[in-house]
């Protein structure tokens, strides 16, 4: 549209700045039908735990938008700050302009220097995916008590320690502690919502930022959609919170120097999204 400016184009959505009308100065999120995953034996496998777009799922954008709307409204009811304003069409959402947690390159004159464009925070109820691949000494599906990790986003997401974020000047210790607490609080809410439907959240990822016209307080931004959570069925935990059926569910492999892990009971996004619509 002529009255909008494209701010960002990502894997799952486009972000436009609205220049006139009722929502002038706000952002419009347009959810795409693109799905992330991997190719196995020539077959496309859609999996939100991966970062590569492998194809389109017709209608996915509208479903993701409705899904995100549900969770943002739940967060509003519980007093959790976000950038959400309104949902105006099946695949379009209006949000407050927000600045992702980021940092400019301190010495851009040096070749290879680059800014920290934004951070993503993963939280994990259970050990699987990249967590298990990095730490294969951990039992698959072990209870991780919503351990939180930070990643720098880009063509390839890179794990970064909280100490590194502090020492680099990207975040203060107080901001890091607040962000971890915020992510765990939202993770508790999302996990409880799925649990009420008989499903279990394995892990998820959120983006945080500061409202452009706010007081600098950190809030959840971007989305809460099928693209950012992995869910399973049949979860049963022991006294320590570890899954009892991991031996029947988890499938691992090590070949050509690479580890893989899959979960037989992981629910395809298409099979769980409708429960909140």
Short mmCIF file of the C-alpha atoms (twelve columns), coordinates in Angstrom:
data_MODEL
# 
_entry.id   MODEL 
# 
loop_
_atom_site.group_PDB 
_atom_site.id 
_atom_site.type_symbol 
_atom_site.label_atom_id 
_atom_site.label_alt_id 
_atom_site.label_comp_id 
_atom_site.label_asym_id 
_atom_site.label_seq_id 
_atom_site.Cartn_x 
_atom_site.Cartn_y 
_atom_site.Cartn_z 
_atom_site.pdbx_PDB_model_num 
ATOM 1   C CA . UNK A 1   0.000  0.000   0.000  1 
ATOM 2   C CA . UNK A 2   1.137  3.562   -0.711 1 
ATOM 3   C CA . UNK A 3   0.488  4.627   2.893  1 
ATOM 4   C CA . UNK A 4   2.871  2.021   4.302  1 
ATOM 5   C CA . UNK A 5   6.591  1.366   4.420  1 
ATOM 6   C CA . UNK A 6   8.099  -2.127  4.613  1 
ATOM 7   C CA . UNK A 7   10.180 -2.303  7.791  1 
ATOM 8   C CA . UNK A 8   11.160 -5.960  7.800  1 
ATOM 9   C CA . UNK A 9   10.582 -9.135  5.817  1 
ATOM 10  C CA . UNK A 10  11.226 -12.376 7.689  1 
ATOM 11  C CA . UNK A 11  10.581 -16.089 7.418  1 
ATOM 12  C CA . UNK A 12  7.072  -15.960 8.860  1 
ATOM 13  C CA . UNK A 13  5.842  -12.377 8.369  1 
ATOM 14  C CA . UNK A 14  6.263  -8.934  6.843  1 
ATOM 15  C CA . UNK A 15  6.237  -5.797  9.009  1 
ATOM 16  C CA . UNK A 16  4.913  -2.497  7.654  1 
ATOM 17  C CA . UNK A 17  4.850  0.991   9.184  1 
ATOM 18  C CA . UNK A 18  1.409  2.615   8.781  1 
ATOM 19  C CA . UNK A 19  1.696  6.243   7.677  1 
ATOM 20  C CA . UNK A 20  -1.920 7.426   7.833  1 
ATOM 21  C CA . UNK A 21  -5.345 6.622   9.230  1 
ATOM 22  C CA . UNK A 22  -6.492 5.365   12.615 1 
ATOM 23  C CA . UNK A 23  -3.337 3.337   13.191 1 
ATOM 24  C CA . UNK A 24  -0.876 5.938   11.912 1 
ATOM 25  C CA . UNK A 25  2.554  5.346   13.409 1 
ATOM 26  C CA . UNK A 26  1.781  1.729   14.347 1 
ATOM 27  C CA . UNK A 27  3.075  -1.425  12.684 1 
ATOM 28  C CA . UNK A 28  1.088  -3.952  10.658 1 
ATOM 29  C CA . UNK A 29  2.217  -7.565  10.817 1 
ATOM 30  C CA . UNK A 30  1.262  -9.704  7.818  1 
ATOM 31  C CA . UNK A 31  1.651  -13.412 8.543  1 
ATOM 32  C CA . UNK A 32  2.981  -15.571 5.696  1 
ATOM 33  C CA . UNK A 33  2.136  -19.118 4.655  1 
ATOM 34  C CA . UNK A 34  5.844  -20.080 4.680  1 
ATOM 35  C CA . UNK A 35  6.810  -23.016 6.888  1 
ATOM 36  C CA . UNK A 36  10.201 -23.932 8.372  1 
ATOM 37  C CA . UNK A 37  11.653 -27.431 8.606  1 
ATOM 38  C CA . UNK A 38  14.039 -29.745 6.778  1 
ATOM 39  C CA . UNK A 39  14.264 -32.143 3.853  1 
ATOM 40  C CA . UNK A 40  14.487 -35.865 4.628  1 
ATOM 41  C CA . UNK A 41  14.855 -38.428 1.837  1 
ATOM 42  C CA . UNK A 42  13.547 -35.848 -0.606 1 
ATOM 43  C CA . UNK A 43  10.457 -35.173 1.501  1 
ATOM 44  C CA . UNK A 44  9.636  -31.846 3.124  1 
ATOM 45  C CA . UNK A 45  9.279  -32.123 6.901  1 
ATOM 46  C CA . UNK A 46  7.747  -29.043 8.536  1 
ATOM 47  C CA . UNK A 47  9.131  -28.405 12.033 1 
ATOM 48  C CA . UNK A 48  9.053  -25.072 13.941 1 
ATOM 49  C CA . UNK A 49  12.299 -26.020 15.669 1 
ATOM 50  C CA . UNK A 50  14.221 -25.343 12.434 1 
ATOM 51  C CA . UNK A 51  15.105 -21.983 10.866 1 
ATOM 52  C CA . UNK A 52  15.014 -22.827 7.141  1 
ATOM 53  C CA . UNK A 53  11.887 -22.166 5.073  1 
ATOM 54  C CA . UNK A 54  11.121 -25.345 3.144  1 
ATOM 55  C CA . UNK A 55  7.769  -24.514 1.570  1 
ATOM 56  C CA . UNK A 56  4.335  -22.962 1.915  1 
ATOM 57  C CA . UNK A 57  1.366  -24.268 3.882  1 
ATOM 58  C CA . UNK A 58  -1.822 -22.753 2.401  1 
ATOM 59  C CA . UNK A 59  -3.737 -20.805 5.041  1 
ATOM 60  C CA . UNK A 60  -0.931 -21.051 7.591  1 
ATOM 61  C CA . UNK A 61  -0.541 -17.269 7.897  1 
ATOM 62  C CA . UNK A 62  -4.172 -16.745 8.885  1 
ATOM 63  C CA . UNK A 63  -4.057 -19.625 11.346 1 
ATOM 64  C CA . UNK A 64  -0.835 -18.337 12.916 1 
ATOM 65  C CA . UNK A 65  -2.365 -14.876 13.283 1 
ATOM 66  C CA . UNK A 66  -5.467 -16.201 15.049 1 
ATOM 67  C CA . UNK A 67  -3.291 -18.391 17.238 1 
ATOM 68  C CA . UNK A 68  -1.088 -15.421 18.178 1 
ATOM 69  C CA . UNK A 69  -4.173 -13.309 18.865 1 
ATOM 70  C CA . UNK A 70  -5.404 -15.888 21.375 1 
ATOM 71  C CA . UNK A 71  -2.155 -15.927 23.312 1 
ATOM 72  C CA . UNK A 72  -1.601 -12.156 23.272 1 
ATOM 73  C CA . UNK A 73  -5.095 -11.704 24.708 1 
ATOM 74  C CA . UNK A 74  -4.370 -14.295 27.399 1 
ATOM 75  C CA . UNK A 75  -1.187 -12.386 28.292 1 
ATOM 76  C CA . UNK A 76  -3.164 -9.127  28.435 1 
ATOM 77  C CA . UNK A 77  -5.613 -10.703 30.880 1 
ATOM 78  C CA . UNK A 78  -2.703 -11.749 33.090 1 
ATOM 79  C CA . UNK A 79  -0.979 -8.366  32.985 1 
ATOM 80  C CA . UNK A 80  1.983  -9.433  30.832 1 
ATOM 81  C CA . UNK A 81  3.260  -6.504  28.703 1 
ATOM 82  C CA . UNK A 82  3.464  -6.921  24.926 1 
ATOM 83  C CA . UNK A 83  3.295  -4.845  21.755 1 
ATOM 84  C CA . UNK A 84  -0.125 -6.225  20.710 1 
ATOM 85  C CA . UNK A 85  -2.949 -3.793  19.841 1 
ATOM 86  C CA . UNK A 86  -5.539 -5.472  17.618 1 
ATOM 87  C CA . UNK A 87  -6.184 -8.082  14.923 1 
ATOM 88  C CA . UNK A 88  -7.743 -6.491  11.828 1 
ATOM 89  C CA . UNK A 89  -7.986 -9.351  9.316  1 
ATOM 90  C CA . UNK A 90  -7.418 -13.114 9.223  1 
ATOM 91  C CA . UNK A 91  -3.658 -12.721 8.725  1 
ATOM 92  C CA . UNK A 92  -3.007 -9.120  9.860  1 
ATOM 93  C CA . UNK A 93  -2.223 -7.763  13.304 1 
ATOM 94  C CA . UNK A 94  -1.603 -4.189  14.507 1 
ATOM 95  C CA . UNK A 95  1.155  -3.714  17.077 1 
ATOM 96  C CA . UNK A 96  3.040  -0.921  18.783 1 
ATOM 97  C CA . UNK A 97  6.365  -0.102  17.109 1 
ATOM 98  C CA . UNK A 98  9.087  -1.855  19.057 1 
ATOM 99  C CA . UNK A 99  12.853 -1.945  18.977 1 
ATOM 100 C CA . UNK A 100 14.273 -5.481  19.264 1 
ATOM 101 C CA . UNK A 101 17.023 -6.026  21.809 1 
ATOM 102 C CA . UNK A 102 20.040 -5.102  19.723 1 
ATOM 103 C CA . UNK A 103 23.397 -3.322  19.637 1 
ATOM 104 C CA . UNK A 104 25.337 -1.466  16.895 1 
ATOM 105 C CA . UNK A 105 28.796 -2.655  15.918 1 
ATOM 106 C CA . UNK A 106 31.278 -0.809  18.137 1 
ATOM 107 C CA . UNK A 107 34.001 -0.736  15.460 1 
ATOM 108 C CA . UNK A 108 32.264 -0.870  12.065 1 
ATOM 109 C CA . UNK A 109 35.476 0.200   10.321 1 
ATOM 110 C CA . UNK A 110 36.903 -3.283  10.887 1 
ATOM 111 C CA . UNK A 111 36.033 -5.754  8.093  1 
ATOM 112 C CA . UNK A 112 33.612 -8.390  9.300  1 
ATOM 113 C CA . UNK A 113 32.137 -6.228  12.036 1 
ATOM 114 C CA . UNK A 114 28.344 -6.371  12.242 1 
ATOM 115 C CA . UNK A 115 25.614 -5.179  14.584 1 
ATOM 116 C CA . UNK A 116 23.599 -7.377  16.904 1 
ATOM 117 C CA . UNK A 117 20.263 -6.996  15.138 1 
ATOM 118 C CA . UNK A 118 18.024 -8.771  17.612 1 
ATOM 119 C CA . UNK A 119 17.900 -11.533 20.190 1 
ATOM 120 C CA . UNK A 120 15.707 -14.586 20.509 1 
ATOM 121 C CA . UNK A 121 15.120 -16.352 23.809 1 
ATOM 122 C CA . UNK A 122 14.510 -20.091 23.836 1 
ATOM 123 C CA . UNK A 123 12.953 -21.844 26.809 1 
ATOM 124 C CA . UNK A 124 12.952 -25.581 27.268 1 
ATOM 125 C CA . UNK A 125 10.726 -27.796 29.344 1 
ATOM 126 C CA . UNK A 126 12.554 -30.878 28.078 1 
ATOM 127 C CA . UNK A 127 15.922 -31.768 26.537 1 
ATOM 128 C CA . UNK A 128 15.576 -32.266 22.813 1 
ATOM 129 C CA . UNK A 129 16.335 -30.483 19.546 1 
ATOM 130 C CA . UNK A 130 19.501 -28.377 19.488 1 
ATOM 131 C CA . UNK A 131 19.816 -28.588 23.280 1 
ATOM 132 C CA . UNK A 132 20.331 -32.364 23.184 1 
ATOM 133 C CA . UNK A 133 22.530 -32.124 20.070 1 
ATOM 134 C CA . UNK A 134 24.835 -29.728 21.931 1 
ATOM 135 C CA . UNK A 135 24.694 -31.650 25.196 1 
ATOM 136 C CA . UNK A 136 24.332 -35.335 24.212 1 
ATOM 137 C CA . UNK A 137 25.309 -36.449 27.714 1 
ATOM 138 C CA . UNK A 138 21.811 -35.385 28.835 1 
ATOM 139 C CA . UNK A 139 18.980 -37.909 28.797 1 
ATOM 140 C CA . UNK A 140 16.521 -37.132 25.983 1 
ATOM 141 C CA . UNK A 141 13.395 -35.393 27.273 1 
ATOM 142 C CA . UNK A 142 14.901 -34.742 30.705 1 
ATOM 143 C CA . UNK A 143 13.113 -32.042 32.702 1 
ATOM 144 C CA . UNK A 144 14.982 -28.758 32.187 1 
ATOM 145 C CA . UNK A 145 12.729 -26.566 34.357 1 
ATOM 146 C CA . UNK A 146 12.255 -24.033 31.543 1 
ATOM 147 C CA . UNK A 147 15.933 -23.293 31.112 1 
ATOM 148 C CA . UNK A 148 16.336 -20.068 29.117 1 
ATOM 149 C CA . UNK A 149 18.968 -19.418 26.432 1 
ATOM 150 C CA . UNK A 150 19.691 -16.361 24.280 1 
ATOM 151 C CA . UNK A 151 20.455 -16.517 20.552 1 
ATOM 152 C CA . UNK A 152 21.567 -13.864 18.089 1 
ATOM 153 C CA . UNK A 153 19.256 -13.984 15.069 1 
ATOM 154 C CA . UNK A 154 20.483 -14.003 11.488 1 
ATOM 155 C CA . UNK A 155 20.923 -16.339 8.547  1 
ATOM 156 C CA . UNK A 156 22.250 -18.763 11.177 1 
ATOM 157 C CA . UNK A 157 21.175 -18.267 14.801 1 
ATOM 158 C CA . UNK A 158 24.102 -18.278 17.238 1 
ATOM 159 C CA . UNK A 159 23.942 -19.150 20.938 1 
ATOM 160 C CA . UNK A 160 25.317 -16.381 23.162 1 
ATOM 161 C CA . UNK A 161 25.881 -16.536 26.911 1 
ATOM 162 C CA . UNK A 162 24.226 -14.053 29.225 1 
ATOM 163 C CA . UNK A 163 27.653 -13.122 30.585 1 
ATOM 164 C CA . UNK A 164 28.759 -12.234 27.056 1 
ATOM 165 C CA . UNK A 165 25.678 -10.051 26.550 1 
ATOM 166 C CA . UNK A 166 26.469 -8.190  29.759 1 
ATOM 167 C CA . UNK A 167 30.180 -7.753  29.120 1 
ATOM 168 C CA . UNK A 168 29.582 -6.666  25.521 1 
ATOM 169 C CA . UNK A 169 27.195 -3.975  26.737 1 
ATOM 170 C CA . UNK A 170 24.167 -5.334  24.894 1 
ATOM 171 C CA . UNK A 171 22.155 -5.738  28.122 1 
ATOM 172 C CA . UNK A 172 22.628 -4.907  31.783 1 
ATOM 173 C CA . UNK A 173 22.544 -7.624  34.416 1 
ATOM 174 C CA . UNK A 174 19.209 -6.285  35.655 1 
ATOM 175 C CA . UNK A 175 17.759 -6.426  32.126 1 
ATOM 176 C CA . UNK A 176 19.021 -9.979  31.684 1 
ATOM 177 C CA . UNK A 177 17.487 -11.123 34.975 1 
ATOM 178 C CA . UNK A 178 14.185 -9.414  34.119 1 
ATOM 179 C CA . UNK A 179 14.139 -10.953 30.628 1 
ATOM 180 C CA . UNK A 180 14.758 -14.462 31.959 1 
ATOM 181 C CA . UNK A 181 11.955 -14.007 34.502 1 
ATOM 182 C CA . UNK A 182 9.601  -12.623 31.827 1 
ATOM 183 C CA . UNK A 183 10.319 -15.492 29.429 1 
ATOM 184 C CA . UNK A 184 9.751  -18.100 32.157 1 
ATOM 185 C CA . UNK A 185 6.515  -16.411 33.219 1 
ATOM 186 C CA . UNK A 186 5.155  -16.426 29.660 1 
ATOM 187 C CA . UNK A 187 6.384  -20.005 29.173 1 
ATOM 188 C CA . UNK A 188 4.415  -21.055 32.269 1 
ATOM 189 C CA . UNK A 189 1.262  -19.495 30.802 1 
ATOM 190 C CA . UNK A 190 1.742  -21.076 27.367 1 
ATOM 191 C CA . UNK A 191 2.524  -24.476 28.908 1 
ATOM 192 C CA . UNK A 192 -0.590 -24.288 31.101 1 
ATOM 193 C CA . UNK A 193 -2.779 -23.373 28.115 1 
ATOM 194 C CA . UNK A 194 -1.631 -26.456 26.198 1 
ATOM 195 C CA . UNK A 195 -1.834 -28.644 29.294 1 
ATOM 196 C CA . UNK A 196 -5.505 -27.698 29.664 1 
ATOM 197 C CA . UNK A 197 -6.017 -29.258 26.217 1 
ATOM 198 C CA . UNK A 198 -4.151 -32.456 27.079 1 
ATOM 199 C CA . UNK A 199 -0.949 -31.486 25.268 1 
ATOM 200 C CA . UNK A 200 2.578  -30.788 26.505 1 
ATOM 201 C CA . UNK A 201 4.928  -28.048 25.308 1 
ATOM 202 C CA . UNK A 202 8.459  -29.345 24.723 1 
ATOM 203 C CA . UNK A 203 10.092 -25.978 24.118 1 
ATOM 204 C CA . UNK A 204 9.550  -22.586 22.547 1 
ATOM 205 C CA . UNK A 205 11.145 -19.282 21.600 1 
ATOM 206 C CA . UNK A 206 10.191 -15.639 22.128 1 
ATOM 207 C CA . UNK A 207 11.521 -12.314 20.962 1 
ATOM 208 C CA . UNK A 208 11.760 -9.373  23.346 1 
ATOM 209 C CA . UNK A 209 12.123 -5.664  22.716 1 
ATOM 210 C CA . UNK A 210 11.343 -2.164  23.910 1 
ATOM 211 C CA . UNK A 211 8.284  -0.213  22.796 1 
ATOM 212 C CA . UNK A 212 9.476  2.659   20.607 1 
ATOM 213 C CA . UNK A 213 7.353  5.218   22.438 1 
ATOM 214 C CA . UNK A 214 7.482  3.594   25.862 1 
ATOM 215 C CA . UNK A 215 9.707  3.975   28.889 1 
ATOM 216 C CA . UNK A 216 12.294 1.465   27.735 1 
ATOM 217 C CA . UNK A 217 10.710 -1.461  29.564 1 
ATOM 218 C CA . UNK A 218 11.306 -4.835  27.941 1 
ATOM 219 C CA . UNK A 219 8.179  -6.603  26.600 1 
ATOM 220 C CA . UNK A 220 7.398  -9.612  24.435 1 
ATOM 221 C CA . UNK A 221 7.191  -8.713  20.740 1 
ATOM 222 C CA . UNK A 222 6.880  -10.479 17.387 1 
ATOM 223 C CA . UNK A 223 4.493  -13.421 17.819 1 
ATOM 224 C CA . UNK A 224 3.359  -16.467 19.768 1 
ATOM 225 C CA . UNK A 225 2.380  -18.868 17.029 1 
ATOM 226 C CA . UNK A 226 2.745  -22.491 15.896 1 
ATOM 227 C CA . UNK A 227 6.116  -21.388 14.495 1 
ATOM 228 C CA . UNK A 228 7.566  -20.811 17.963 1 
ATOM 229 C CA . UNK A 229 6.495  -23.846 20.016 1 
ATOM 230 C CA . UNK A 230 6.971  -27.606 19.791 1 
ATOM 231 C CA . UNK A 231 4.244  -29.719 21.328 1 
ATOM 232 C CA . UNK A 232 3.834  -33.413 22.103 1 
ATOM 233 C CA . UNK A 233 1.086  -35.808 23.149 1 
ATOM 234 C CA . UNK A 234 1.235  -38.690 25.578 1 
ATOM 235 C CA . UNK A 235 3.652  -36.910 27.918 1 
ATOM 236 C CA . UNK A 236 3.980  -38.610 31.304 1 
ATOM 237 C CA . UNK A 237 6.439  -37.440 33.912 1 
ATOM 238 C CA . UNK A 238 8.052  -39.116 36.899 1 
ATOM 239 C CA . UNK A 239 8.713  -37.575 40.330 1 
ATOM 240 C CA . UNK A 240 11.600 -35.539 38.888 1 
ATOM 241 C CA . UNK A 241 9.559  -34.231 35.980 1 
ATOM 242 C CA . UNK A 242 11.381 -36.370 33.400 1 
ATOM 243 C CA . UNK A 243 9.284  -37.971 30.691 1 
ATOM 244 C CA . UNK A 244 8.598  -41.649 31.415 1 
ATOM 245 C CA . UNK A 245 8.058  -42.618 27.777 1 
ATOM 246 C CA . UNK A 246 11.209 -41.059 26.285 1 
ATOM 247 C CA . UNK A 247 12.611 -44.470 25.292 1 
ATOM 248 C CA . UNK A 248 9.567  -45.079 23.095 1 
ATOM 249 C CA . UNK A 249 9.396  -41.485 21.798 1 
ATOM 250 C CA . UNK A 250 12.927 -40.148 21.243 1 
ATOM 251 C CA . UNK A 251 14.867 -41.344 18.201 1 
ATOM 252 C CA . UNK A 252 18.524 -40.313 17.954 1 
ATOM 253 C CA . UNK A 253 21.283 -40.910 15.452 1 
ATOM 254 C CA . UNK A 254 24.952 -40.040 14.957 1 
ATOM 255 C CA . UNK A 255 26.353 -40.133 11.440 1 
ATOM 256 C CA . UNK A 256 28.978 -38.165 9.503  1 
ATOM 257 C CA . UNK A 257 29.821 -36.265 12.656 1 
ATOM 258 C CA . UNK A 258 26.267 -34.989 13.131 1 
ATOM 259 C CA . UNK A 259 23.715 -35.815 15.830 1 
ATOM 260 C CA . UNK A 260 19.993 -35.833 15.203 1 
ATOM 261 C CA . UNK A 261 17.041 -36.286 17.513 1 
ATOM 262 C CA . UNK A 262 13.360 -36.634 16.706 1 
ATOM 263 C CA . UNK A 263 10.317 -37.164 18.868 1 
ATOM 264 C CA . UNK A 264 7.697  -39.628 17.647 1 
ATOM 265 C CA . UNK A 265 5.041  -38.004 19.824 1 
ATOM 266 C CA . UNK A 266 5.682  -34.475 18.574 1 
ATOM 267 C CA . UNK A 267 2.444  -33.038 17.237 1 
ATOM 268 C CA . UNK A 268 2.399  -31.404 13.823 1 
ATOM 269 C CA . UNK A 269 1.406  -27.754 14.056 1 
ATOM 270 C CA . UNK A 270 -1.580 -28.447 11.814 1 
ATOM 271 C CA . UNK A 271 -2.901 -30.903 14.403 1 
ATOM 272 C CA . UNK A 272 -2.792 -28.599 17.436 1 
ATOM 273 C CA . UNK A 273 -3.412 -25.070 16.205 1 
ATOM 274 C CA . UNK A 274 -7.179 -25.449 15.879 1 
ATOM 275 C CA . UNK A 275 -7.675 -26.003 19.620 1 
ATOM 276 C CA . UNK A 276 -7.207 -22.285 20.309 1 
ATOM 277 C CA . UNK A 277 -9.150 -20.938 17.303 1 
# 
